[in-house]
Amino acid sequence: FDKPTQQGLLQKFVMPRGEHNEMIQAIWSPRMCLVNKRVNRHKLNDRHINRTEKAITFEGPTHFTEEKLSAPLATAKVKEVCKSFTEHFKSVEHHYCISRMVLYFKED
């Protein structure tokens, strides 16, 4: 029997600056970079709401969140990080290049 491949994602929850969880998403390709921000509708300290529902941003149903504008400086920094990441990857991995990626950021 073939063993199933074990895959996973390890992530640490980072507390947001304000009362609501928020996340910035960057969808990057060589021709463009879209930067979106989602903010959860529920306050993190609301004890009447399930933890998952208070933390959801891009990974869950959209009715838990609102799309907000990201500050121009934050948007520029996210785009700069995406460009730097792809340039670094290209310099160390000579057989592959990134054609599309989706990255998530939290402001601290």
N, C-alpha and C positions, 0 to 999 in steps of 0.2 A: 504494500500500500504506500502511496505517496503521502508524505507528511504535508499538511497545509502550511503555507508560508505564513509566518507570524509577522504581522505588520501592526504598527501603532503610531500614535502621535503623543508626545509628551509636551505638555504645556503648563505653564504656571499662570495662575490668575493674578493679574496686576490690578490693584485698586485704582479706580479712576480719580481724577481731581475733584469731580463734583459728586452729586448724590445719585447719579444715574450711570450705569455702565455704558461705555461707548467704544467704538472700534473704527479704525480707518482701513479701508480696503483699496489696494492698488491692483488694477488689471493692466499688465504691461505687455506690449508687443513692440517690435522694432519701429513701427510707424506711429504708435500712440501710447499714452498712459492715462487711464481713467482713474481718478481718485474719488472715492465715495466715503461718506461718514454715516454711521448709523448709531442712534442713541436709544437705549431701552426706555420705554414709557414708565416703568416702575422704579421707584426708589430702591436702592440696594438695602436700606435699613428697614423696609416695610416687612414686618414679621408675618403679615397675613398673606403674602405672596410666596409661592414656591421659589426656592433658590434658582432653579434652572430658568424659570420665567423672568426673574430679575436680572439674569446675567446674559441672556440671549442678545446677540447682535446680528451678524450675517448668517450664522449657522442655523437659525431657526425660522419659524414663521414670521412674516413681515408685520403681522398685526401687533406684535410685541414691541416694535421699534418705529422710530421716525427717521427719515433721511434728513440730514442737516448739512449745511455748507461747512466745509473745512476751511480754516483760515488760510489765506493765500501763502503765508510763510510756511505753514505746515504742509500744504500741498506741494510747494516747491521742494521742500526737504524730502518728502516721500519720493518724488520723481527723481531727485538726485541720488537717493539710496538705491532705487531700482536700477538706474543707469550704472552706478558704481558696482552693484552686485553682478550685473551681466558682464561688465568689462572684466571683473575679477575672475568670474567663471570661465570666460573665453581665454584668459591668460594662463589658467592652470589646466584646463581641460581642452586639449587640442583636437579631440575627435568629435566633440559635440558643441552645439551652440544653443542658447535658449531662444525658442521661437515665441513662447508665450508663458507668462507666469502670473500667479495671483498671490499677493503678499498681504499680510494683515499687520497693522501697527496699533500701538496704544501710545498716547501721549502721557509723559510723566513729568 
